[in-house]
Amino acid sequence: METARVLVAADKFKGSLTAVQVAERVTAGLRRVVPGVRVETLPVADGGDGTVAAAVAAGFERREARVTGPLGDPVTAAYALRGSTAVVEMAEASGLQHLPDGVFAPLTATTYGSGELLLAALEAGATTIVFGVGGSATTDGGAGMLTALGARFLDAEGKPVGPGGGPLAELAEADLTGLDPRLADIDLVLASDVDNPLTGPKGAPEVYGRQKGASEEDIAVLDAALAHYASILGPDTAALPGAGAAGGIGYGALVALGARFRPGIEVMLDVLGFAPALARATLVITGEGSLDEQTLHGKAPAGVAAAARAAGIEVVAVCGRLALTPEALEKAGIRRAYALAELEPDPAVSMAQAGPLLERAAESIARDFLLR
């Protein structure tokens, strides 16, 4: 018990607790049972929303910029900077959180602000940019982002096409010669937890369009428009892994900006300094709001567990809802999962009381793994 060193490396509980709050609550619960336990916290993220917050918690400086939101209105977006490395989260500029309740713009939402946010990082002196993509309100293939960075997308009359994915059906010429020359000298890492292609049955419109308010007709329009867009930018590139991330912004980054795709959790564990923290730990606690099949495909807890297992360190997880069998957890490298739903079966109450419930779950972890 005296030598136990716990590393809390969990993602947010979406809609309830940030990753920082999860770490705080778990720490409080552990110390209620084992007051002297040494706890190190490293909030994690997989490239989606919450990525900048995780970087700031790890010691990056939070910076803000005024950029164009997905509907064209100004929004304040944050990025993180440490030395010459920036963490830019596209959802900060172009995410669903910037849409009013019930308001969607599947055909016209733009990633222009994401390009402006990348420019802000360049202006701040970043030479390595981790570009976390996910949670987008957009399906424009990154055309808005590239426009903000100096590209021109013109119709048959030589006029700029409108914002969003729908107007790309009218695209006749893509002129990338005006892209900011500084982009050629940076290392741009596309950090995503999805490896979908741009179009088709597993593409951005079909898989993610509905959550952005797209009707079946809209999805067909967007898929055709993005296929046309890709035929002009690079017909052999639409199937690149990650091209379909965040409404196709991955495609724009890969094809026009020379980005390299890496699973978001792998990138973030490197950036956040997970390896040295892991080396100091005897037990790792990870987790997220819902442990389910999606968790196993590149989400933060799976990445944390894989790294810990490779280092021979035991891992347990906390979650709001558990939808994985003990066998699936074991295969992922998670010894046991503690779900808030076991303490409070009503989902609404569980979400509202997530903090206190999480402390109780952490008390159980302490009794099961720190007092043995």
KEKE-3310 file (N, C-alpha, C; in steps of 0.2 Angstrom, whole numbers, plus 5000, padded with zeros to 4 digits):
npx = (5004:5010:5019:5011:5008:4998:4992:4981:4973:4962:4948:4936:4919:4907:4896:4895:4907:4923:4939:4948:4941:4936:4948:4951:4940:4942:4954:4950:4942:4950:4959:4951:4950:4963:4973:4986:4990:5000:4996:4996:4990:4984:4975:4967:4965:4958:4960:4948:4934:4939:4953:4962:4960:4965:4978:4982:4980:4991:5001:5003:5001:4986:4979:4969:4959:4950:4938:4930:4914:4905:4893:4896:4897:4906:4917:4925:4939:4950:4967:4982:4998:5015:5031:5037:5027:5010:4994:4980:4962:4950:4936:4935:4934:4925:4915:4901:4897:4896:4884:4867:4854:4846:4848:4855:4866:4869:4873:4880:4888:4904:4922:4930:4934:4943:4954:4958:4961:4972:4981:4983:4990:5002:5006:5009:5021:5022:5030:5027:5012:4999:4984:4969:4955:4937:4920:4914:4904:4903:4903:4913:4924:4935:4937:4933:4943:4955:4953:4953:4967:4972:4969:4960:4943:4934:4920:4913:4912:4922:4920:4921:4916:4902:4901:4903:4899:4889:4889:4901:4898:4898:4911:4924:4937:4952:4963:4978:4989:4990:4992:4997:5014:5021:5016:5023:5034:5031:5027:5013:5002:4989:4977:4966:4952:4946:4946:4940:4936:4934:4922:4907:4900:4906:4910:4912:4899:4889:4892:4893:4885:4871:4871:4874:4863:4859:4848:4842:4842:4851:4863:4866:4868:4879:4888:4890:4895:4907:4914:4915:4923:4935:4939:4944:4954:4962:4960:4964:4965:4954:4951:4960:4966:4958:4954:4940:4938:4930:4920:4927:4937:4949:4953:4956:4967:4976:4978:4981:4988:4999:4998:5001:4993:4989:4983:4973:4974:4987:4995:4992:4995:5009:5012:5007:5016:5015:5022:5033:5026:5019:5029:5032:5021:5011:4999:4986:4972:4960:4947:4931:4915:4906:4910:4911:4909:4914:4924:4935:4940:4951:4948:4952:4953:4956:4969:4977:4976:4982:4995:4999:4998:5008:5018:5017:5009:4996:4978:4963:4947:4935:4918:4903:4894:4893:4896:4903:4909:4917:4926:4929:4935:4946:4953:4956:4965:4961:4958:4947:4931:4923:4907:4897:4883:4881:4880:4870:4856:4847:4849:4849:4850:4862:4871:4869:4874:4887:4899:4900:4896:4907:4917:4914:4915:4929:4933:4929:4938:4950:4949:4949:4961:4971:4972:4975)
npy = (4994:5006:5009:5011:5019:5028:5032:5042:5042:5047:5050:5063:5063:5063:5077:5077:5077:5085:5080:5084:5086:5073:5066:5073:5069:5056:5055:5061:5051:5039:5044:5045:5032:5028:5038:5042:5039:5040:5050:5053:5064:5064:5070:5064:5064:5060:5067:5073:5083:5092:5090:5101:5106:5095:5096:5108:5105:5097:5106:5115:5131:5140:5148:5160:5164:5174:5168:5162:5155:5139:5143:5155:5165:5175:5167:5163:5154:5141:5137:5127:5129:5125:5129:5126:5119:5116:5113:5110:5111:5106:5107:5117:5128:5125:5116:5106:5111:5125:5127:5133:5126:5114:5119:5116:5115:5107:5107:5119:5123:5128:5125:5136:5144:5134:5134:5147:5146:5137:5146:5156:5148:5146:5160:5161:5155:5141:5126:5113:5106:5098:5093:5091:5082:5081:5080:5089:5102:5101:5097:5099:5094:5101:5112:5125:5127:5127:5138:5148:5148:5152:5146:5144:5141:5139:5142:5137:5150:5157:5162:5162:5147:5144:5143:5128:5110:5107:5117:5113:5105:5113:5116:5120:5123:5121:5131:5130:5137:5149:5146:5148:5150:5146:5134:5124:5121:5116:5103:5094:5086:5075:5071:5059:5049:5041:5032:5033:5034:5047:5047:5037:5021:5020:5033:5051:5059:5049:5041:5050:5061:5062:5065:5078:5084:5081:5076:5061:5065:5076:5069:5061:5072:5078:5068:5066:5078:5079:5069:5074:5085:5079:5073:5083:5088:5077:5062:5050:5050:5050:5039:5038:5033:5042:5052:5055:5060:5071:5077:5077:5086:5080:5075:5087:5092:5081:5080:5093:5100:5092:5084:5071:5056:5051:5039:5047:5046:5040:5050:5060:5055:5054:5068:5073:5068:5054:5042:5044:5047:5035:5026:5029:5023:5011:5007:5010:5021:5022:5029:5034:5042:5032:5015:5006:4997:5006:5011:5002:5005:5014:5024:5035:5027:5014:5016:5020:5009:4999:5004:5004:4990:4985:4989:4982:4985:4986:4989:4998:5003:5017:5022:5029:5022:5005:4994:4983:4966:4956:4949:4956:4968:4962:4958:4971:4975:4979:4977:4978:4986:5000:5005:5019:5017:5006:5010:5020:5017:5025:5034:5049:5054:5048:5055:5068:5067:5063:5067:5064:5051:5045:5047:5038:5026:5026:5024:5011:5005:5008:5000:4988:4987:4994:4990:4977)
npz = (5000:5004:4994:4982:4967:4958:4942:4935:4920:4911:4900:4896:4903:4894:4893:4907:4915:4914:4908:4917:4928:4930:4934:4946:4954:4955:4961:4974:4978:4979:4989:5000:5005:5005:5012:5010:4997:4983:4969:4952:4940:4923:4912:4897:4879:4863:4852:4848:4854:4868:4868:4867:4880:4888:4884:4890:4903:4904:4904:4894:4886:4886:4872:4864:4850:4839:4828:4813:4815:4812:4806:4800:4809:4821:4832:4848:4849:4856:4857:4861:4866:4868:4868:4852:4848:4844:4849:4841:4840:4830:4832:4841:4833:4823:4828:4833:4845:4843:4837:4838:4849:4841:4828:4812:4799:4787:4773:4771:4782:4788:4788:4789:4800:4806:4798:4800:4814:4813:4806:4817:4826:4818:4817:4830:4831:4830:4824:4824:4823:4831:4825:4830:4826:4825:4831:4823:4815:4802:4784:4773:4767:4771:4763:4767:4777:4770:4761:4770:4773:4761:4749:4733:4728:4714:4703:4687:4681:4686:4699:4717:4725:4736:4754:4763:4761:4751:4740:4734:4723:4712:4709:4699:4698:4707:4716:4723:4724:4732:4745:4762:4763:4774:4778:4772:4779:4791:4803:4801:4810:4808:4819:4824:4829:4820:4805:4793:4775:4763:4755:4750:4756:4769:4771:4775:4774:4774:4786:4796:4794:4798:4812:4811:4806:4793:4781:4772:4758:4759:4762:4751:4742:4748:4747:4734:4730:4737:4732:4719:4722:4726:4715:4708:4716:4719:4713:4717:4731:4740:4747:4757:4773:4787:4779:4779:4791:4803:4795:4783:4784:4786:4774:4767:4774:4773:4759:4753:4763:4766:4778:4790:4795:4811:4823:4835:4849:4851:4846:4856:4868:4867:4865:4878:4887:4892:4893:4902:4913:4915:4918:4931:4938:4947:4946:4934:4931:4919:4908:4902:4897:4891:4890:4877:4861:4852:4860:4859:4847:4844:4854:4869:4881:4877:4870:4881:4889:4881:4880:4894:4896:4888:4895:4906:4917:4928:4924:4927:4924:4924:4921:4914:4909:4905:4892:4888:4888:4901:4895:4883:4889:4895:4884:4879:4888:4900:4917:4925:4925:4932:4933:4934:4932:4939:4952:4951:4943:4935:4921:4919:4932:4936:4927:4931:4944:4943:4948:4963:4962:4955:4964:4973:4966:4964:4977:4979:4970:4976:4988:4982:4975:4981:4994:4995)
capx = (5000:5014:5022:5007:5008:4992:4991:4974:4973:4955:4945:4930:4913:4904:4890:4895:4913:4928:4944:4951:4936:4936:4954:4950:4935:4945:4959:4947:4939:4956:4962:4946:4951:4970:4975:4993:4992:5003:4992:4998:4984:4986:4969:4969:4960:4959:4960:4941:4933:4943:4960:4965:4959:4970:4985:4983:4981:4998:5006:5003:4998:4980:4979:4963:4958:4943:4938:4923:4911:4903:4888:4899:4897:4912:4917:4931:4942:4956:4972:4987:5005:5021:5037:5035:5022:5004:4988:4974:4956:4945:4929:4935:4932:4920:4912:4894:4895:4894:4877:4862:4850:4841:4850:4860:4868:4873:4876:4883:4893:4911:4928:4935:4937:4948:4960:4960:4965:4979:4985:4984:4996:5008:5008:5012:5028:5022:5032:5024:5005:4994:4978:4964:4949:4932:4915:4913:4897:4904:4905:4915:4930:4941:4938:4933:4949:4960:4951:4956:4974:4975:4967:4954:4939:4931:4915:4914:4912:4928:4918:4922:4910:4899:4903:4900:4900:4884:4892:4907:4896:4899:4918:4927:4945:4955:4969:4981:4995:4991:4992:5002:5020:5024:5014:5027:5039:5029:5025:5006:5000:4981:4976:4959:4951:4942:4950:4935:4937:4930:4915:4905:4896:4909:4912:4910:4892:4885:4893:4892:4880:4865:4872:4875:4857:4858:4843:4845:4844:4857:4869:4867:4871:4886:4893:4892:4899:4914:4917:4917:4929:4941:4941:4948:4960:4966:4956:4966:4966:4948:4951:4966:4963:4957:4951:4933:4937:4927:4917:4931:4943:4955:4955:4959:4974:4981:4980:4983:4993:5004:4998:5002:4988:4991:4978:4973:4976:4994:4998:4991:4999:5016:5012:5006:5021:5012:5027:5037:5021:5017:5035:5031:5015:5010:4992:4983:4965:4958:4940:4927:4908:4903:4914:4907:4912:4918:4930:4940:4942:4955:4947:4957:4955:4960:4976:4980:4977:4987:5002:5000:4999:5014:5023:5016:5006:4988:4974:4956:4943:4929:4914:4896:4890:4898:4893:4908:4909:4923:4931:4932:4939:4952:4957:4959:4970:4958:4957:4940:4928:4918:4902:4892:4877:4880:4878:4864:4854:4844:4854:4848:4852:4869:4874:4868:4877:4892:4905:4900:4896:4914:4921:4912:4918:4936:4934:4929:4945:4955:4948:4950:4967:4976:4972:4976)
capy = (5000:5012:5010:5011:5025:5028:5036:5043:5045:5046:5055:5066:5060:5069:5079:5077:5079:5086:5075:5086:5084:5065:5065:5076:5065:5049:5056:5062:5044:5035:5046:5044:5026:5027:5045:5043:5036:5045:5050:5058:5064:5066:5070:5063:5065:5056:5072:5076:5089:5091:5089:5107:5106:5090:5099:5114:5102:5094:5111:5119:5138:5141:5154:5161:5168:5176:5165:5161:5149:5135:5146:5161:5170:5175:5163:5163:5147:5141:5132:5126:5130:5124:5130:5127:5114:5118:5108:5114:5107:5109:5108:5124:5133:5122:5111:5106:5116:5132:5128:5134:5120:5112:5122:5113:5118:5101:5108:5125:5124:5129:5125:5142:5145:5130:5137:5153:5144:5135:5152:5158:5144:5148:5166:5161:5152:5134:5122:5106:5107:5092:5095:5086:5083:5077:5084:5094:5103:5103:5091:5102:5092:5105:5117:5131:5128:5128:5144:5153:5147:5155:5142:5147:5136:5143:5138:5138:5157:5159:5165:5157:5143:5146:5139:5121:5104:5107:5121:5110:5102:5118:5117:5119:5124:5122:5134:5130:5141:5154:5143:5151:5147:5143:5128:5119:5120:5113:5096:5094:5079:5074:5067:5057:5042:5038:5031:5033:5037:5053:5046:5030:5019:5022:5040:5056:5060:5043:5039:5056:5067:5063:5069:5085:5087:5080:5072:5056:5068:5079:5065:5060:5078:5079:5062:5067:5085:5078:5065:5079:5089:5075:5072:5089:5089:5071:5057:5043:5051:5050:5033:5038:5033:5048:5057:5056:5063:5078:5080:5077:5090:5076:5075:5093:5092:5076:5081:5100:5103:5087:5081:5064:5054:5046:5039:5053:5044:5039:5057:5064:5052:5057:5075:5074:5065:5049:5037:5045:5046:5028:5023:5030:5021:5004:5006:5015:5021:5026:5028:5039:5041:5026:5010:5001:4994:5012:5012:4998:5007:5021:5029:5036:5021:5008:5018:5020:5002:4996:5006:5001:4983:4984:4991:4977:4989:4984:4995:4998:5009:5020:5024:5031:5016:4999:4990:4978:4960:4956:4946:4961:4972:4959:4958:4977:4976:4982:4971:4978:4992:5002:5009:5023:5014:5001:5014:5023:5015:5030:5038:5056:5055:5046:5060:5074:5066:5060:5068:5060:5044:5043:5046:5031:5021:5026:5021:5004:5004:5008:4994:4982:4986:4997:4988:4970)
capz = (5000:5004:4987:4977:4963:4954:4937:4932:4913:4909:4895:4899:4903:4889:4896:4914:4918:4910:4910:4923:4934:4931:4938:4953:4958:4956:4966:4980:4981:4981:4996:5006:5008:5006:5012:5008:4991:4978:4963:4947:4935:4916:4908:4891:4874:4857:4846:4847:4858:4875:4866:4870:4888:4890:4883:4894:4909:4904:4905:4888:4887:4883:4868:4861:4844:4836:4821:4810:4817:4806:4802:4798:4814:4825:4839:4851:4849:4860:4855:4866:4864:4872:4864:4845:4847:4846:4848:4838:4840:4825:4835:4844:4828:4818:4831:4834:4851:4841:4834:4843:4849:4835:4822:4809:4792:4784:4767:4771:4788:4785:4792:4788:4806:4808:4795:4804:4820:4811:4805:4823:4828:4814:4819:4837:4830:4830:4819:4824:4825:4831:4823:4832:4822:4828:4834:4818:4813:4795:4779:4767:4764:4773:4758:4771:4780:4764:4759:4775:4772:4755:4743:4730:4725:4709:4699:4680:4679:4690:4705:4723:4727:4742:4760:4765:4756:4745:4734:4730:4717:4707:4709:4692:4698:4714:4715:4729:4724:4737:4752:4766:4762:4780:4779:4769:4783:4797:4803:4803:4812:4809:4825:4824:4831:4814:4799:4787:4769:4762:4752:4750:4762:4776:4771:4780:4774:4776:4793:4801:4792:4801:4818:4809:4804:4786:4778:4767:4752:4760:4762:4744:4739:4750:4745:4727:4730:4740:4726:4713:4725:4726:4708:4706:4720:4719:4712:4720:4738:4744:4751:4762:4780:4790:4774:4781:4798:4804:4789:4777:4785:4786:4767:4765:4777:4770:4752:4752:4767:4768:4785:4791:4799:4816:4828:4839:4856:4851:4846:4862:4873:4866:4867:4885:4891:4895:4894:4908:4919:4915:4921:4938:4940:4948:4944:4930:4930:4913:4907:4898:4898:4889:4888:4872:4855:4850:4864:4856:4840:4844:4859:4873:4886:4873:4869:4888:4892:4877:4882:4900:4896:4885:4900:4912:4922:4928:4922:4928:4921:4926:4916:4916:4906:4903:4887:4886:4892:4904:4890:4879:4893:4896:4878:4878:4893:4906:4922:4928:4924:4937:4930:4938:4931:4944:4958:4950:4937:4931:4917:4920:4939:4935:4924:4936:4950:4941:4952:4969:4960:4953:4970:4976:4962:4966:4984:4977:4966:4982:4992:4978:4972:4984:5001:4995)
cpx = (5004:5018:5018:5007:5003:4993:4984:4974:4967:4953:4939:4924:4908:4897:4889:4901:4918:4934:4947:4947:4936:4942:4954:4945:4938:4950:4956:4944:4944:4958:4957:4948:4959:4973:4982:4995:4995:4999:4995:4992:4987:4979:4971:4963:4962:4960:4953:4941:4936:4950:4964:4965:4964:4977:4987:4984:4988:5003:5007:5000:4992:4980:4972:4963:4951:4943:4931:4920:4908:4897:4890:4899:4904:4912:4924:4933:4949:4961:4977:4994:5010:5027:5035:5030:5015:4999:4982:4968:4951:4938:4929:4932:4925:4916:4904:4892:4894:4888:4872:4858:4846:4843:4856:4861:4872:4876:4880:4888:4900:4916:4933:4938:4943:4955:4962:4964:4972:4984:4987:4990:5002:5010:5011:5019:5028:5025:5030:5017:5001:4987:4973:4958:4943:4927:4913:4906:4897:4905:4907:4922:4936:4942:4938:4940:4955:4959:4954:4964:4977:4973:4961:4950:4934:4926:4917:4915:4918:4926:4919:4915:4908:4902:4899:4901:4895:4887:4898:4905:4897:4906:4920:4935:4947:4962:4973:4988:4996:4991:4998:5009:5023:5022:5018:5033:5037:5027:5018:5004:4992:4980:4968:4958:4947:4947:4946:4938:4933:4923:4913:4901:4899:4912:4909:4902:4888:4886:4891:4887:4874:4865:4873:4869:4855:4853:4846:4847:4850:4863:4871:4870:4878:4891:4895:4896:4906:4917:4920:4923:4935:4943:4945:4955:4965:4962:4958:4967:4960:4948:4956:4963:4963:4954:4944:4932:4934:4924:4921:4937:4950:4958:4959:4966:4979:4983:4983:4988:4999:5004:4999:4997:4991:4985:4978:4976:4984:4997:4998:4995:5007:5016:5011:5011:5018:5017:5031:5032:5019:5023:5035:5026:5015:5003:4989:4976:4963:4950:4937:4919:4905:4909:4910:4912:4917:4925:4936:4943:4946:4953:4952:4958:4958:4967:4980:4981:4982:4994:5004:5002:5005:5020:5022:5013:4998:4984:4967:4953:4937:4925:4907:4892:4895:4894:4898:4908:4916:4928:4934:4936:4946:4956:4960:4964:4967:4956:4950:4938:4923:4913:4898:4885:4875:4878:4872:4861:4850:4849:4854:4851:4860:4873:4874:4873:4884:4898:4905:4900:4903:4918:4920:4915:4926:4937:4934:4936:4950:4955:4950:4957:4973:4977:4974:4983)
cpy = (5006:5014:5011:5018:5024:5033:5037:5046:5043:5052:5058:5061:5064:5070:5080:5080:5080:5081:5077:5085:5077:5064:5068:5072:5058:5050:5057:5055:5040:5037:5046:5037:5025:5034:5046:5041:5041:5044:5055:5058:5067:5065:5069:5064:5062:5061:5075:5082:5087:5090:5095:5107:5101:5093:5104:5111:5099:5100:5116:5126:5138:5148:5154:5165:5169:5173:5165:5155:5145:5138:5153:5167:5170:5171:5164:5155:5147:5136:5131:5126:5129:5124:5131:5122:5117:5113:5112:5109:5110:5111:5115:5129:5131:5117:5111:5110:5123:5133:5129:5128:5120:5115:5119:5116:5113:5103:5114:5127:5124:5128:5130:5144:5141:5132:5143:5151:5141:5141:5156:5155:5145:5155:5166:5157:5144:5131:5115:5108:5100:5095:5090:5087:5078:5082:5090:5095:5103:5096:5095:5100:5096:5111:5124:5132:5130:5135:5150:5153:5149:5151:5146:5141:5140:5139:5140:5145:5160:5163:5160:5154:5145:5141:5132:5116:5104:5110:5118:5106:5106:5119:5115:5119:5125:5125:5134:5134:5147:5152:5146:5147:5144:5136:5122:5117:5118:5106:5096:5087:5079:5069:5065:5050:5038:5037:5030:5036:5043:5052:5039:5028:5020:5029:5045:5058:5055:5041:5044:5061:5068:5066:5076:5088:5085:5075:5066:5060:5072:5075:5063:5066:5079:5074:5064:5073:5083:5074:5069:5083:5085:5073:5077:5090:5083:5065:5050:5044:5051:5044:5033:5037:5040:5053:5059:5059:5070:5081:5081:5082:5086:5076:5081:5094:5087:5078:5088:5102:5098:5084:5074:5062:5049:5045:5044:5051:5043:5046:5060:5061:5054:5064:5077:5071:5059:5043:5038:5044:5039:5024:5024:5027:5013:5002:5012:5015:5025:5026:5034:5037:5035:5021:5005:4999:5000:5013:5008:5000:5014:5026:5029:5030:5015:5010:5018:5013:4998:4998:5004:4994:4981:4985:4986:4980:4988:4991:4993:5004:5011:5023:5026:5024:5011:4995:4985:4972:4960:4953:4952:4966:4969:4959:4965:4979:4979:4977:4972:4985:4994:5007:5013:5020:5009:5004:5017:5022:5020:5035:5046:5058:5053:5052:5067:5073:5062:5061:5064:5053:5041:5043:5040:5026:5020:5023:5014:5001:5003:5002:4988:4981:4989:4994:4980:4968)
cpz = (5000:4998:4981:4974:4958:4948:4934:4926:4910:4904:4899:4899:4900:4892:4903:4917:4913:4912:4916:4929:4935:4936:4945:4957:4959:4961:4973:4983:4983:4988:5002:5009:5009:5006:5010:5001:4986:4971:4958:4942:4928:4912:4901:4886:4868:4851:4845:4852:4865:4874:4869:4877:4891:4889:4888:4901:4910:4904:4899:4890:4883:4879:4865:4854:4842:4829:4819:4812:4811:4802:4800:4803:4818:4831:4842:4852:4853:4856:4861:4863:4869:4868:4857:4843:4849:4845:4846:4837:4835:4828:4839:4840:4824:4821:4832:4840:4849:4837:4839:4843:4844:4829:4819:4802:4788:4778:4767:4777:4785:4790:4791:4794:4808:4804:4798:4811:4819:4810:4812:4826:4824:4816:4826:4837:4830:4823:4818:4827:4825:4830:4824:4829:4825:4831:4829:4817:4805:4791:4773:4765:4766:4768:4762:4774:4775:4762:4764:4775:4765:4748:4740:4727:4720:4705:4692:4678:4683:4696:4711:4724:4734:4748:4761:4759:4750:4739:4731:4724:4711:4706:4702:4693:4705:4713:4722:4729:4729:4744:4755:4765:4768:4781:4776:4774:4790:4797:4806:4804:4813:4814:4825:4826:4826:4808:4792:4781:4768:4760:4752:4756:4769:4776:4775:4780:4777:4783:4798:4800:4796:4808:4817:4806:4797:4785:4774:4760:4753:4760:4755:4741:4741:4748:4738:4726:4732:4735:4721:4716:4724:4719:4705:4710:4720:4719:4716:4728:4742:4749:4757:4769:4784:4785:4776:4788:4798:4798:4783:4778:4784:4779:4765:4768:4774:4763:4750:4756:4769:4775:4785:4796:4804:4821:4834:4846:4856:4851:4853:4868:4873:4868:4874:4889:4895:4897:4900:4914:4920:4919:4928:4941:4942:4946:4939:4930:4924:4913:4903:4899:4897:4887:4883:4866:4852:4853:4861:4850:4840:4849:4865:4878:4883:4872:4876:4890:4888:4879:4889:4900:4893:4890:4907:4918:4922:4927:4924:4925:4925:4920:4918:4915:4903:4898:4884:4890:4896:4900:4886:4883:4894:4890:4877:4883:4899:4911:4924:4927:4930:4934:4935:4938:4936:4951:4957:4943:4932:4928:4919:4927:4939:4932:4928:4942:4949:4945:4958:4967:4958:4959:4973:4972:4963:4972:4983:4974:4972:4986:4988:4976:4976:4992:5001:4997)
residu = (MET:GLU:THR:ALA:ARG:VAL:LEU:VAL:ALA:ALA:ASP:LYS:PHE:LYS:GLY:SER:LEU:THR:ALA:VAL:GLN:VAL:ALA:GLU:ARG:VAL:THR:ALA:GLY:LEU:ARG:ARG:VAL:VAL:PRO:GLY:VAL:ARG:VAL:GLU:THR:LEU:PRO:VAL:ALA:ASP:GLY:GLY:ASP:GLY:THR:VAL:ALA:ALA:ALA:VAL:ALA:ALA:GLY:PHE:GLU:ARG:ARG:GLU:ALA:ARG:VAL:THR:GLY:PRO:LEU:GLY:ASP:PRO:VAL:THR:ALA:ALA:TYR:ALA:LEU:ARG:GLY:SER:THR:ALA:VAL:VAL:GLU:MET:ALA:GLU:ALA:SER:GLY:LEU:GLN:HIS:LEU:PRO:ASP:GLY:VAL:PHE:ALA:PRO:LEU:THR:ALA:THR:THR:TYR:GLY:SER:GLY:GLU:LEU:LEU:LEU:ALA:ALA:LEU:GLU:ALA:GLY:ALA:THR:THR:ILE:VAL:PHE:GLY:VAL:GLY:GLY:SER:ALA:THR:THR:ASP:GLY:GLY:ALA:GLY:MET:LEU:THR:ALA:LEU:GLY:ALA:ARG:PHE:LEU:ASP:ALA:GLU:GLY:LYS:PRO:VAL:GLY:PRO:GLY:GLY:GLY:PRO:LEU:ALA:GLU:LEU:ALA:GLU:ALA:ASP:LEU:THR:GLY:LEU:ASP:PRO:ARG:LEU:ALA:ASP:ILE:ASP:LEU:VAL:LEU:ALA:SER:ASP:VAL:ASP:ASN:PRO:LEU:THR:GLY:PRO:LYS:GLY:ALA:PRO:GLU:VAL:TYR:GLY:ARG:GLN:LYS:GLY:ALA:SER:GLU:GLU:ASP:ILE:ALA:VAL:LEU:ASP:ALA:ALA:LEU:ALA:HIS:TYR:ALA:SER:ILE:LEU:GLY:PRO:ASP:THR:ALA:ALA:LEU:PRO:GLY:ALA:GLY:ALA:ALA:GLY:GLY:ILE:GLY:TYR:GLY:ALA:LEU:VAL:ALA:LEU:GLY:ALA:ARG:PHE:ARG:PRO:GLY:ILE:GLU:VAL:MET:LEU:ASP:VAL:LEU:GLY:PHE:ALA:PRO:ALA:LEU:ALA:ARG:ALA:THR:LEU:VAL:ILE:THR:GLY:GLU:GLY:SER:LEU:ASP:GLU:GLN:THR:LEU:HIS:GLY:LYS:ALA:PRO:ALA:GLY:VAL:ALA:ALA:ALA:ALA:ARG:ALA:ALA:GLY:ILE:GLU:VAL:VAL:ALA:VAL:CYS:GLY:ARG:LEU:ALA:LEU:THR:PRO:GLU:ALA:LEU:GLU:LYS:ALA:GLY:ILE:ARG:ARG:ALA:TYR:ALA:LEU:ALA:GLU:LEU:GLU:PRO:ASP:PRO:ALA:VAL:SER:MET:ALA:GLN:ALA:GLY:PRO:LEU:LEU:GLU:ARG:ALA:ALA:GLU:SER:ILE:ALA:ARG:ASP:PHE:LEU:LEU:ARG)
# end
